[in-house]
């Protein structure tokens, strides 16, 4: 009996499987432009392809990205309020209160970025670019909030508190789209060449 021929065939099969696994793992690692929230980037109907990460625990729980975005935003708002109170207590009266707000913002924006990136939009790669875009969208949201509230109260003479709530809701919705289509935007994957047509 010749076992060498059988062994080399089995060995070739194992080598081929190992090469396939290695290629698939490399595709997962080298897929920084993937957005699993975009259905056009998911290859199979189950929502998982060789390059897509599974939805995280928050998305599995709430099932909708918009709800996950609101939950993370609500948490971050509460965190920002808590941090501001802590900074006010730590810094005392010797420092203007705006310093406590700035310190709170500096901490909470980093936390918000990490939570939105990992729990809501589930992207990888381009860390610095994503962070700078995230800060730009948040800063734009702040400016838009200030402008619209000033217009609503000073020009259109709406009551300030209800106007603030409506403006903040509008800016939060705009912020979601800003983060989805700018901060964490990923290009669609390139189709494989060599397709028979």
Secondary structure, 3 states (H helix, E strand, C coil): CCHHHHHHHHHHHHHHHHHHHHHHHHHHHCCCCCCCCCHHHCCCCCCCCCCCCCCCHHHHHHCCHHHHHHHHHHHHHHHHHHHHHHHHHHHHHHCCHHHHHHHHHHHHHHHHHHHHHHHHCCCCCCHHHHHHHHHHHHHHHHHHHHHHHHHHHHHCCCCHHHHHHHHHHHHHHHHHHHHHHHHCCCCCCCCCCCCCC
